[in-house]
Amino acid sequence: MASFCLVTGGAGFIGSALVRALLARGDRVRVIDNFFSGKRENLAAVAADVEVIEGDIRDGGALGRALAGVELIFHEAAIASVPRSLADPVASHDVNATATLELLAAAKRAGARRLVYAASSSAYGDTPTLPKIETMRPAPLSPYAVSKLAAEHYCQVFAGAYGLETVCLRYFNVFGPHQDPTSEYAAVIPRFVTAALAGKGVTIFGDGTQSRDFCYIDNTVAANLAAAVAPEASGRVFNVACGVATTLNEVVRLVGDIVGRAVAVTYLPRRVGDVKHSLADITAAGDGLGYRAAIPFREGLERTIAWYAAKI
């Protein structure tokens, strides 16, 4: 049955992918986005089918309009950058934690049924235990990680104390089409891919042996759709990833292999707040959401490179 959905940050990389998937299955979709990092072009293909409220989730009036009549909320809006949070921790907390609390309170008042929250694997920090499992004690290393974790706790409290269903999905290094490679804080895969396609080298902070559990965007979207309906999921936290670790050196090698030429690497000192290794245990998401990583890393990387190549 079709639902009326709100996607906060719906013009962003992950948010817009969710919007397209929700529309494709017949849902009614509204977006709230202040276009701080979201891009109108991400919604261009579905502009006629989605209602867009241009506004900040910290604006109570805009948030009230966005929530009117909504059943499901997918909360993607955030300042999603460790370096930016280190430069301005108060702003990151304001958007990622305080605004999420205000959204939860407003969602309860508006009568929404469930909120699916884009949590972060940064909550685990740099603890040596791998893979990361949801029951581990959090150890955030940056203001970004703290703010995302604080919002996660608020979601769980609203599920337990107020009866608003919430599900938290800890994303691990999502990548795919529509990801912005130009930002100072851009994720590594869009930077690597666009540089390789242009015949340029790439920069790695550290020695390149650091590893990540890269998750193609379609897997992340599938987890969100499952989290919106899973009957026993409210109040719970789930890792969303592929369960496979890949080093940055291996990513560069694979990108060069797919593009057809080796990619030169410049190594710079490791950045403060960066996690050395990240790998998810996705057993809970499989059991609780029926989630599986249907698209493995290499296939996702091939799709991503094809998309960026088509835009050149």
Stockholm file with secondary structure:
# STOCKHOLM 1.0

chainA/1-312         MASFCLVTGGAGFIGSALVRALLARGDRVRVIDNFFSGKRENLAAVAADVEVIEGDIRDGGALGRALAGVELIFHEAAIASVPRSLADPVASHDVNATATLELLAAAKRAGARRLVYAASSSAYGDTPTLPKIETMRPAPLSPYAVSKLAAEHYCQVFAGAYGLETVCLRYFNVFGPHQDPTSEYAAVIPRFVTAALAGKGVTIFGDGTQSRDFCYIDNTVAANLAAAVAPEASGRVFNVACGVATTLNEVVRLVGDIVGRAVAVTYLPRRVGDVKHSLADITAAGDGLGYRAAIPFREGLERTIAWYAAKI
#=GR chainA/1-312 SS CCCEEEEETTTSHHHHHHHHHHHHTTCEEEEEECCSSCCGGGGGGGGGGSEEEESCTTCHHHHHHHHTTCSEEEECCSCCCHHHHHHCHHHHHIIIIIHHHHHHHHHHHHTCCEEEEEEEGGGGTTCSCSSBCTTSCCCCCSHHHHHHHHHHHHHHHHHHHSCCEEEEEEECCEECTTCCSSSTTCCHHHHHHHHHHTTCCEEEESCSCCEECCEEHHHHHHHHHHHTTCTTCTTEEEEESCSCCEEHHHHHHHHHHHHTSCCCEEEECCCTTCCSBCCBCCHHHHHHHCCCCCSCHHHHHHHHHHHHHHHC
#=GC SS_cons         CCCEEEEETTTSHHHHHHHHHHHHTTCEEEEEECCSSCCGGGGGGGGGGSEEEESCTTCHHHHHHHHTTCSEEEECCSCCCHHHHHHCHHHHHIIIIIHHHHHHHHHHHHTCCEEEEEEEGGGGTTCSCSSBCTTSCCCCCSHHHHHHHHHHHHHHHHHHHSCCEEEEEEECCEECTTCCSSSTTCCHHHHHHHHHHTTCCEEEESCSCCEECCEEHHHHHHHHHHHTTCTTCTTEEEEESCSCCEEHHHHHHHHHHHHTSCCCEEEECCCTTCCSBCCBCCHHHHHHHCCCCCSCHHHHHHHHHHHHHHHC
//
